[in-house]
């Protein structure tokens, strides 16, 4: 629908599967990072959503690399 198109244009990824594919990590890692608040994701009801621009910045800063 229109809302989904607007979200896509705004660079939103919806669902752990899409976020995982975008950062090239298993879905379990996305959930682990999200629960540790170490990845810039948001909740929309039960779904995880993330902005591509925020993930890009996060990846450039080292992403989920353990320090």
Secondary structure, 3 states (H helix, E strand, C coil): CHHHHHHHHCCEEECHHHHHHHHCCCHHHHHHHHHCCCCCEEEECCEEEEEHHHHHHHHHCCCCCCC
